[in-house]
Amino acid sequence: MADTNKSDAPDIGDIQKTLEKQIADLRKEITKINKSISQRSAEMLDDASEQASDFYDTAASRASRTARQLRSRAQSVSEVARENPGATTAVLGVIGLLGFLAGIAVGQSMNDTSRRWY
């Protein structure tokens, strides 16, 4: 009863070889997966780089057009100011006065304690 037939029991050497083969197969699969991930990462990086380049080109083009428009409008305003120095002085004075009054109003609204001018 205690006798076990040696042919029925698996050989340890066979088990070890089977496990080593499975480990080698798993390593090959991991290597394939790593290569696939690496390729996908490279593709995504290329796509992102291309999109960034396109965005930069678009932004540079728009900035250039905007700068040209601003230059032309500033030139127009400069010409009008040269032709009408009195009106320019009056407009700038009014804008300065409005800014000063707005500053006082903001300062008073930010102040918690009420002050009175004596």
Protein Blocks (a to p, Z undefined) as FASTA:
>chain_A
ZZccfklpccfklmmmmmmmmmmmmmmmmmmmmmmmmmmmmmmmmmmmmmmmmmmmmmmm
mmmmmmmmmmmmmmmmmmmmmmmmmlmmmmmmmmmmmmmmmmmmmmmmmpmbdcddZZ
